[in-house]
Amino acid sequence: MKNKVYILEDDASICGLIRVALEMNGISFESFSTCAEFMEAIAVEQPDVALLDVMLPDGNGFEVLKSVKAEYPAVSCIMLSALGKEEDKVNGLNLGADDYVSKPFSVLELTARINAALRRKQPSSVLMAGDLALNYDSMTISRGGEQLDLNRKEYELLKYFIENAGKVLKRETLLNEIWGYESGETRTLDNHVARLRKMGISIETVFGVGYKLNI
């Protein structure tokens, strides 16, 4: 399930505040007051993010953290603890926690940290190659944050270079992939490479073979 949070917290008032904040942000959740209940639930369905209290009636949140990271490493874990000393935070982070929030905490800050963890779990639609950014959703390419003005074939060619950044690409491969040419002599590829270079794209000529996008 997308954007699902599990809360392991035995303080009903704190749990209530977190639940209200998550509801306001449209984030689904389940809450548990014991380690046993939490571990039983996570074995059935893994959340995107787990909020883990440390001092619990039937165990220790650090032990839960170790179990979660060992069995379900994709789950992002945020520790919630009254143990706010530096050594406690370091211990939690060393055990695999993705974040550590000391009690008392701001609900707004905690919500922001949860949202940040959820964003990190979303698949990126942008592929980076050096200062080039290929955005699959908008079908655009930018360099240093500035969108390039590309025609269709320039876009397709540069997209292929970015997806294969650092690799030496044969002329025949590029002609076939972008223009559908099986063989034959043509200056089409060279002309397009020349135009991309004028835009500041570092494309290296590998003599006798083809081209390579330098990153």
Backbone torsions as a table, in degrees:
resi	resn	phi	psi	omega
1	MET	NA	137.1	-176.3
2	LYS	-77.1	140.3	176.7
3	ASN	54.6	55.4	179.3
4	LYS	-109.4	131.7	-179.3
5	VAL	-121.6	135.2	172.0
6	TYR	-104.9	136.7	179.3
7	ILE	-116.1	118.7	174.4
8	LEU	-107.4	97.7	-174.2
9	GLU	-153.1	126.4	-177.1
10	ASP	-93.8	-5.3	176.6
11	ASP	-88.7	110.4	-174.1
12	ALA	-61.7	-36.5	-178.2
13	SER	-68.1	-42.5	178.1
14	ILE	-65.5	-44.3	179.8
15	CYS	-60.2	-39.7	179.1
16	GLY	-62.9	-42.0	178.7
17	LEU	-62.9	-43.1	-179.7
18	ILE	-64.7	-40.9	-178.3
19	ARG	-63.7	-40.9	178.2
20	VAL	-62.4	-43.7	179.8
21	ALA	-62.4	-42.2	179.8
22	LEU	-67.0	-39.9	177.7
23	GLU	-60.9	-41.1	-179.8
24	MET	-65.7	-26.1	180.0
25	ASN	-97.2	6.9	177.5
26	GLY	68.0	28.2	-179.1
27	ILE	-102.8	124.8	179.5
28	SER	-76.0	153.2	-174.3
29	PHE	-156.9	163.5	167.9
30	GLU	-138.8	144.6	-178.5
31	SER	-119.9	148.7	-177.9
32	PHE	-139.3	144.0	-178.2
33	SER	-105.9	-7.3	178.8
34	THR	-132.0	155.3	178.4
35	CYS	-63.0	-38.4	-177.4
36	ALA	-62.5	-45.4	179.6
37	GLU	-63.2	-42.6	-179.0
38	PHE	-62.4	-48.9	-177.3
39	MET	-66.3	-32.5	177.3
40	GLU	-67.2	-40.9	-178.5
41	ALA	-70.7	-41.5	-176.2
42	ILE	-70.1	-21.2	176.7
43	ALA	-71.7	-23.0	-179.2
44	VAL	-90.2	-45.2	-179.5
45	GLU	-145.3	129.2	-179.4
46	GLN	-91.7	134.0	176.6
47	PRO	-81.8	172.9	172.6
48	ASP	-77.5	-40.4	-177.4
49	VAL	-135.0	141.6	175.6
50	ALA	-121.0	128.0	173.9
51	LEU	-98.6	120.2	-171.8
52	LEU	-119.7	116.7	169.5
53	ASP	-70.9	159.4	-179.1
54	VAL	-96.1	-51.6	-177.2
55	MET	-92.3	108.4	-174.6
56	LEU	-125.0	157.8	-174.4
57	PRO	-64.1	-27.6	-177.0
58	ASP	-120.9	19.0	178.9
59	GLY	168.3	-163.1	-175.5
60	ASN	-125.4	133.4	-177.9
61	GLY	-62.5	-27.9	177.2
62	PHE	-65.7	-36.4	177.4
63	GLU	-68.7	-38.0	175.8
64	VAL	-62.8	-43.0	178.6
65	LEU	-56.9	-47.2	180.0
66	LYS	-60.7	-41.4	180.0
67	SER	-66.2	-42.8	-178.9
68	VAL	-63.7	-46.7	-178.1
69	LYS	-68.0	-28.0	178.7
70	ALA	-76.2	-38.6	-174.6
71	GLU	-98.1	-32.1	-176.6
72	TYR	-134.6	68.6	-173.5
73	PRO	-62.1	-19.0	-179.0
74	ALA	-76.2	-14.4	-179.6
75	VAL	-76.9	124.5	176.4
76	SER	-79.7	131.0	-176.1
77	CYS	-116.3	127.6	175.4
78	ILE	-115.2	120.6	-179.9
79	MET	-82.2	137.8	174.4
80	LEU	-119.5	114.7	-172.2
81	SER	-150.1	145.4	171.8
82	ALA	-77.1	-11.3	177.0
83	LEU	-82.7	91.6	-172.1
84	GLY	-103.8	9.0	179.4
85	LYS	-70.1	157.1	-177.6
86	GLU	-57.5	-41.7	-178.6
87	GLU	-65.0	-30.7	177.4
88	ASP	-68.7	-42.5	179.0
89	LYS	-64.9	-43.9	179.5
90	VAL	-61.2	-40.7	179.1
91	ASN	-60.8	-46.8	-179.8
92	GLY	-62.9	-43.8	179.7
93	LEU	-67.0	-37.3	178.1
94	ASN	-67.4	-26.7	178.7
95	LEU	-81.5	-4.9	176.3
96	GLY	115.5	3.1	178.9
97	ALA	-62.7	141.0	178.6
98	ASP	-84.9	-20.0	179.4
99	ASP	-161.1	162.6	-178.1
100	TYR	-143.0	121.2	-178.7
101	VAL	-119.5	124.4	-178.4
102	SER	-87.1	142.9	174.4
103	LYS	-87.6	144.6	-5.9
104	PRO	-73.7	150.8	-177.5
105	PHE	-129.9	161.0	174.9
106	SER	-81.1	128.4	178.7
107	VAL	-63.3	-35.5	178.8
108	LEU	-64.9	-41.5	178.8
109	GLU	-66.1	-42.9	179.3
110	LEU	-61.6	-42.4	178.6
111	THR	-61.5	-40.4	178.2
112	ALA	-63.4	-39.3	178.9
113	ARG	-68.2	-37.3	177.2
114	ILE	-64.8	-46.0	179.2
115	ASN	-61.8	-37.8	177.8
116	ALA	-63.5	-41.4	178.5
117	ALA	-64.9	-38.3	178.8
118	LEU	-67.5	-38.5	178.7
119	ARG	-64.2	-38.5	-179.8
120	ARG	-64.7	-22.6	-178.2
121	LYS	-88.4	-11.2	-179.6
122	GLN	-77.4	136.6	178.0
123	PRO	-63.6	134.6	-178.0
124	SER	-79.1	139.6	176.2
125	SER	-97.3	8.1	-178.6
126	VAL	-117.4	129.3	177.1
127	LEU	-109.5	124.2	-178.6
128	MET	-99.5	144.3	172.6
129	ALA	-144.7	96.5	-173.5
130	GLY	64.3	-125.8	178.7
131	ASP	-93.7	9.4	177.3
132	LEU	-95.4	137.4	179.1
133	ALA	-127.5	118.3	178.3
134	LEU	-99.3	116.0	179.5
135	ASN	-101.0	110.1	-177.0
136	TYR	-69.6	-32.8	-177.4
137	ASP	-67.6	-47.3	-177.6
138	SER	-92.4	-4.6	-178.3
139	MET	53.6	48.8	178.1
140	THR	-129.1	160.1	176.4
141	ILE	-131.0	132.3	178.1
142	SER	-121.3	155.2	177.6
143	ARG	-126.5	119.0	-177.4
144	GLY	60.3	31.2	179.3
145	GLY	87.2	-5.7	-179.5
146	GLU	-106.8	124.3	-176.5
147	GLN	-67.4	136.1	179.1
148	LEU	-86.4	142.4	177.6
149	ASP	-90.7	98.0	-173.9
150	LEU	-118.0	142.1	169.5
151	ASN	-82.2	179.0	-172.8
152	ARG	-58.6	-48.6	-176.6
153	LYS	-70.7	-34.7	175.8
154	GLU	-62.7	-42.2	178.2
155	TYR	-62.4	-47.6	-177.9
156	GLU	-63.2	-39.1	180.0
157	LEU	-67.9	-47.5	-179.3
158	LEU	-66.7	-35.8	176.0
159	LYS	-58.9	-43.9	-179.8
160	TYR	-66.5	-38.7	176.9
161	PHE	-62.0	-44.9	-178.4
162	ILE	-63.9	-42.2	-179.6
163	GLU	-67.5	-17.7	179.7
164	ASN	-124.9	34.4	-175.1
165	ALA	-56.5	135.0	178.2
166	GLY	86.0	-10.1	179.7
167	LYS	-93.6	146.0	173.9
168	VAL	-81.2	121.3	-177.2
169	LEU	-108.4	126.7	-179.6
170	LYS	-68.6	147.3	176.8
171	ARG	-56.1	-43.8	-178.6
172	GLU	-60.8	-38.2	179.5
173	THR	-65.3	-46.0	-179.5
174	LEU	-64.6	-42.6	179.4
175	LEU	-62.9	-39.8	-179.3
176	ASN	-71.0	-45.3	-176.6
177	GLU	-68.5	-38.5	-173.6
178	ILE	-95.6	-38.5	-176.0
179	TRP	-113.4	-10.0	179.0
180	GLY	78.4	16.6	178.0
181	TYR	-82.3	126.2	176.5
182	GLU	-77.2	-37.3	-179.5
183	SER	-163.5	179.4	177.3
184	GLY	113.6	155.2	-179.8
185	GLU	-88.9	134.8	177.4
186	THR	-156.6	145.6	176.3
187	ARG	-94.9	2.7	-177.3
188	THR	-57.6	-48.6	-179.6
189	LEU	-60.5	-48.2	-178.2
190	ASP	-59.3	-42.3	-179.4
191	ASN	-63.7	-40.9	179.2
192	HIS	-68.0	-39.7	177.1
193	VAL	-61.5	-41.7	179.9
194	ALA	-60.6	-41.3	-179.8
195	ARG	-67.4	-38.0	178.1
196	LEU	-65.9	-38.0	178.3
197	ARG	-63.2	-35.9	178.8
198	LYS	-64.8	-21.0	177.4
199	MET	-86.5	2.0	179.2
200	GLY	94.2	9.4	179.6
201	ILE	-81.3	127.7	-178.1
202	SER	-87.3	94.9	178.1
203	ILE	-114.0	119.8	-176.7
204	GLU	-92.7	136.4	173.7
205	THR	-84.2	123.7	175.0
206	VAL	-103.8	100.7	-170.4
207	PHE	-59.3	133.3	-180.0
208	GLY	81.7	-4.5	-177.9
209	VAL	-125.4	-66.3	-176.5
210	GLY	172.9	-128.2	-174.6
211	TYR	-136.0	162.2	176.7
212	LYS	-143.8	133.6	175.1
213	LEU	-83.8	119.6	178.5
214	ASN	-85.7	136.8	179.0
215	ILE	-127.0	NA	NA
